[in-house]
Amino acid sequence: MAASLATLTLLTGTAGCYEFGPLPARPTGEQPRVEVLLNDRGRADLVNRIGPGALSLEGTLVARTDSLVRVRVLEVTYFDRSITQWSGEEVAISESQMRDIRAKRLSRLRTTLLAGITAGVALVFIVTRTLAGGGDSAAPGPGGPPNQQ
């Protein structure tokens, strides 16, 4: 049970280890994970594709030109903060339909803090459970020496 709890805590915490920032000007050869924030026009134009009240799309950047972005959508976030998972359908969004586009990247600070907190929790757990080798040596075990059993 402790291992399951630790794994769940770690998996939940890794979501917080990412941050969104400016999209790199030069392509790196890989398709970055991006968040596209829609404006009012984008919400109105894309209502038939992604539903009403969409705030942002998150997915993999397929292509970007001066006027158009194509994204394989993995999730859509709505104004009520509900999130709908998608399976990578491609959506084209014009520059006039978005407020911003940001790249998702690993945050070294958040990751380091999470690792430190996780290590501290594990250490406290081990010390409080005497898993480090302490134990109770006062209670005798069953039977006597091996040659007398």
C-alpha positions, 0 to 999 in steps of 0.5 A: 500500500505504501508503494502504491501511495508513493507511486500515485504521489509521484505521478500526480506531482510530475504534472506540476513539473511542467510549465508553458513558455514561449514557442522556440523560434527555430524548430528543434526537429521534434514536435513540441507539446503546445497550448493554444489559447483561443480568442473569442473569434476562435471559440466561435469559429471552432465551436462545431469542431471542439464544442462551446466554451473552449478556452484552450487546446493542448497537443502536439504541434504539427506545423506552423506558418505565418497564418496557421497552426496545425495541432494534434489535439490531446485535450481541450480545456473549457471555461468551467475548467473541465477538460476533455481528452482527445486522441490526437485529431488534427485541428487547424487554427489561424493566427486570428483565432488564437490569443497565444501559443506556448510550448510546454517544457520541463521545469527544472525548479519544480522537478527539483523541489518535487524530488526533494519533497518526495525524498523527505517524505520517504525518509520520514516514512522509513524512520517512523516505521523503523524500516531502517533496520531497528526492530524489537530485539527483546522478543525471543523467537520460537524454539531454541538453538538449531540442534535442539529443535 
